[in-house]
Amino acid sequence: MIGGFTAPPTGTDFGERMLNKVVSQSIRHLFSQSESVDVSIRCSPSSKLLQGSIDNFKMNGRSLVIRKDFWVKEMSFETDAVSIDFSSVLGGKIRLRQPTQAIAQVVLTEEGINHAFSSELVKKRLLNVDTPELTNLSGGEPVSFTDVNLQLLPDSKIQIFAKTELPNGTVPISLTATLAVERRRRISFQQPQFNEAVVPEELRGISRVMTMAFAEILDNMVDLDRFDLDGVTMRINRLETQGKTLVFSGYAQIEHFPGNG
């Protein structure tokens, strides 16, 4: 988490305070809900602001919701130097003269990840799957994966339990896998392993096939480009599990501020 950023100096003028307020309001538009979004602007001397020059700014957000279904425990970023059109601030907007980058960190909880599996965006990838590998086992009928429960494990590993609905009944599935980053934008579920111990012996044959098919679906599902925020593109350099949280570190490319097109 990016922290330790001190409040602006007491001599900060009206323009800088206004900029703080406008930036905070713009960033809040990224989220369906937010417990807090704190922004700190650094501009020294503050007179540079009149020329639209900002040394950097930091944002710390807590308990954020993206697209109504994706819970984020914490999100923070710190920009490089930023060049803005100061006249836009007077109109209550922020216009960048050129794109800027920021180092970023995002923290998800196990609970938040599991909630995402119930979102429409994710469910539509798991219901009525009609790949030949699956329909060959279901008499030609599409197959659905339901009741997904993910557990975070040490060393960037996860364990998943789920059910698959077949014409002749429900089959439990379970796997472990290692999370990794591909091309800085895709979360890959690598080295999936079938957990046969949690599946009744008479169902292990079909459960193994369903589990591996489910792992392939997951491996092609989490692409950050599907979750891009307004004007902000996120990229990941690394991820790691920390207890019951999943921490992403990377950067954000900011083309424009939310709602400012």
N, C-alpha and C positions, 0 to 999 in steps of 0.2 A: 504494500500500500504506500502510495506516495504521501508523505506526511511532513510535519514540521515546518510548514510554510507560515510565516508570521503575518500578522495583519498589516495592511498598508500603513505607512507612517502617518503620524497625526497631522502632518501638513498636507495631506492629500486633498486636492481641491474638489470642487463640485463636479467637474467633468469626470474625474476618476470614479467618484462615488456613483455618478449616473451610469458610467460604463459597467461597473460591477452589477448594478441592478439590471441593466439591459441584457448583459451576458447571462446572468442567472435565469432570467425569464426565458431567453431563447433556448437554453439548454434544457429547461424543464419541459419544453415542447417535444423533446425526444421521447419522453416516457408517458405511458398511460397513467402511472401513479408514481409518486416519490415521497419518501419520508423526509428526506432533506437533500438539497443540492447547494453546496457551498462553493463559491467562486472567489478566488483571490487574484487581483491584478497587480502586476509589478511594472511600474513605469517611473524610472528615475533618471533625470528630474521629471516631475510630473508635467512640466511644460511641453515635453515631447509629444504628449497626447494630442495636442492641437495640430501636430503634423501627422497624426495617425500612427505614431510609432509606439509599440508596447514591447517591453522587454520579454515578458511571457505572462501566461496566466495558468492557474491550476484549478481543477474542479475535483471535488470529492462528493460523491453521491451515495446515499444509503437507502436500502429497501426500495429498489427501483423495479418497475414493471414495464416491459417492452411488449408492444402489441397485445396488451391485455392478459397474456398468458405466460410470459417468460420472466421469471423472477430473478433479479440480480441482487445479491446481498450488498455488494459494494462495487463501485466503479470509480476510477480516478484517472485523470490524465494531466499532463503538464506540457504546454506547447513550447516550441521554439519562439524566437522573436516573431511578432505578428504586426502586419501592416493593415490598417483599417481606414475606411473613409469616415473621418470623425463627424462629418455632417450627418451621416446616417444615424449616429448615436442620438443626436438631438431629436430625430424623428422616431426614436424608440426602437431602432433596428441596428443590426451589426452587419456591415458589408466588408468583406475581406478584399483587399486590393490584389491579393494572390493567395493561393492555397497555402496551408501550413500543416506541419506535422506535430504530433504529440506522442510522447511515450505514454503507454496506457496499461492499466491493470484492471482485471475483472474477476470478481469472486462470486462463484455460484455455490449454493448449498445442495446437499443431497436431496432435501425436501423440494427445493426449487426445480431441480432437474426432473424429479419424478412428476411434479406438477406439469411440466412441459410435455410429458408423454400423453397427457390428457387433452392437449390443445388440438384444435382442428387442423392446424398446419402439420402437426406430427401424425395425428391419427389417420389422415388421408393417405399417408405412406405405409400404414400398417394394416389397413382394412381392405378386404377384397383384393388381395394380391393374386394375380393370375399368371405367374410365371410357369412355364411347362414343368419345371422341377417340382413345383408344389401341386399343380393340378393333376399331375400323374398319380399322386398319392391320395387325391381327394375325389376321384371319380369325375374329374373335369370341372369341379366347382372351385370358385375363388376361395382363398384361405385368408383368415384374419388372425392377427396377433393382438391379444388383449391383456389387461391386468399386468402391465409392465412395471416391474419394481427394480430399480438400480441401486446398488450399494457401492460406495467408494471404498477402495482398498489402498494400502500403502503402495508406493512406487508406481503411481499413475495407472494402477490396475482397477478394474471394475468387475462386479459380479451382477448378472441380470437374471431375474426370474420372470417368466411370462407364461401365457397359455395360448394355444392355437386351437381354433375351432374347426373340427373336421365333421363330415356328415355322420360318422358313427360315434362321435363323442369329442370330449376335450382332452388334449394332450399337453401335459406340462413340459416346459422347456427351460433350460438353464445353461448359462455359459459364463466363463471368465474371459477377459480380454485386456489388452494393454492399450491405453489411449496414447495417441501420437499426433503430431501436426504434419500435414502435407501441404506444400506450396503456400504456407503461412495463412491459409484460409479454410482448410478442410480438416475436420477432426476424424482421424482414422481409428477404427477398432481393430487392432492388430493381434495376431496370434490367438484367435478365438479357440477356446477349449470347451468341449461339451462336459457338463457336470452330471455324469450318469448317476451319482449316488443319491440325488434328490428325485429321481424318476423311477417309478415302479418298473421292475425288471421286464415285464411283458410289453412295456411301451418304449423301451430304450431304443429299439431299432428305428422306429418312425420318429421318435423325439430327437434323435441325433441328426437326422436329415433336416427336420424342421428347425432345429437350433442353428445349424450351419447356414440355412437359407435366411434365417432371421439376422444372423451376424452379417451377412452380405448386404441386407437391406440397411442395417445401421451404418455400415461402412460407407454407404453412398448417400447418406441422409444429411449429415451435419456440415453444411457449407455456409460460411459466414456471409457470402454474397446474397443468400436468401433472407438474411436478417439485417441488411444494411439500414442504418439510421439515416434520417434526412440530412444529406450533405456530409455524412461522416462514414468513411469506410474503415472497418477494423481489420487488422492483420495480427496474427499470433506468432511470436517467436518461440515461446515455450509454454508448457502447461505442467502442472503437478498437483497431486492430491495432497491435501493437508488435513488429516482427520476426516471430518464430514463436509469438507469444502473442496472445491476444484478451483484452482487459481490459474488464470491466464495472464501472461505478460506479453506485451507486444507494442504496437503503435497504432495511431489513428491518423488517417489522412483527412483533413478537414477542408472540403471544397468551398462550402459556405455554411453559415450558421442556420440552424433549423428555422424554417419559415421565412427565410430571407432570399431563397432561390438564386 
